[in-house]
Amino acid sequence: MVDEQVKEVIASAIETDEGVKRAIGDNESLTDDLDFDSVRMMILITLLEEKFDLDIDEGEISGIKTVSEVTTFIERKLEENEK
């Protein structure tokens, strides 16, 4: 469930001007495959914070390289918030 929601958020962050969203795979690299730069990473952080009602420091997500790593990170943050 979180996996699909994370992919939707990532797709929103890379949505084209024409509103076209592409399929997102678990092992895709944010920078190499999805062309994320620092601006897109900030957009992604903001969208993830809004979607999952989280506070995310830029430093927390700086080492994340793939879509599956984003999912794992969000699952961990959600578990931490439940405590």
C-alpha positions as CSV (number, residue, x, y, z in Angstrom):
1,M,0.0,0.0,0.0
2,V,2.7,2.5,1.0
3,D,4.7,1.3,-2.0
4,E,2.0,2.4,-4.5
5,Q,1.4,5.7,-2.7
6,V,5.1,6.5,-2.8
7,K,5.2,5.7,-6.6
8,E,2.2,8.0,-7.1
9,V,4.0,10.8,-5.3
10,I,7.2,10.2,-7.3
11,A,5.1,10.2,-10.5
12,S,3.6,13.5,-9.5
13,A,7.0,15.0,-8.9
14,I,8.1,14.1,-12.5
15,E,4.8,14.8,-14.2
16,T,5.3,16.5,-17.5
17,D,3.9,19.8,-18.5
18,E,1.2,18.0,-20.5
19,G,0.1,16.2,-17.3
20,V,1.5,12.8,-18.4
21,K,2.6,10.5,-15.6
22,R,4.9,7.5,-16.3
23,A,5.1,4.1,-14.7
24,I,7.6,4.0,-11.8
25,G,9.6,0.8,-11.0
26,D,10.9,-0.2,-7.6
27,N,14.6,-0.3,-8.7
28,E,14.7,2.9,-10.7
29,S,17.3,5.4,-9.7
30,L,15.9,8.8,-8.8
31,T,18.8,10.6,-10.5
32,D,19.8,8.3,-13.4
33,D,16.4,6.9,-14.5
34,L,14.0,9.6,-13.3
35,D,16.2,12.6,-13.8
36,F,15.8,14.0,-10.3
37,D,17.9,17.0,-9.5
38,S,18.0,19.1,-6.3
39,V,14.8,21.0,-7.2
40,R,12.8,17.8,-7.9
41,M,14.1,16.3,-4.6
42,M,12.7,19.3,-2.7
43,I,9.4,18.9,-4.5
44,L,9.4,15.2,-3.7
45,I,10.1,15.9,0.0
46,T,7.3,18.4,0.1
47,L,4.9,16.0,-1.6
48,L,5.8,13.1,0.7
49,E,5.4,15.3,3.7
50,E,1.9,16.3,2.6
51,K,0.8,12.8,1.5
52,F,2.0,11.0,4.7
53,D,1.7,13.9,7.2
54,L,5.4,13.7,8.0
55,D,8.3,16.0,8.7
56,I,11.3,15.1,6.6
57,D,14.7,16.8,6.9
58,E,16.5,17.1,3.6
59,G,19.5,15.4,5.2
60,E,17.4,12.3,6.0
61,I,16.7,11.6,2.4
62,S,19.9,12.8,0.8
63,G,21.4,9.2,0.6
64,I,18.4,7.7,-0.9
65,K,19.0,6.6,-4.5
66,T,16.1,4.3,-5.6
67,V,12.3,4.2,-5.5
68,S,12.4,1.2,-3.2
69,E,14.7,3.1,-0.8
70,V,12.1,6.0,-0.7
71,T,9.4,3.4,0.2
72,T,11.5,1.9,2.9
73,F,12.3,5.3,4.3
74,I,8.6,6.3,4.4
75,E,7.6,3.0,6.0
76,R,10.3,3.6,8.7
77,K,9.1,7.2,9.3
78,L,5.5,6.1,9.6
79,E,6.5,3.4,12.2
80,E,8.5,6.0,14.2
81,N,5.4,8.3,14.2
82,E,3.2,5.5,15.6
83,K,5.4,5.2,18.7
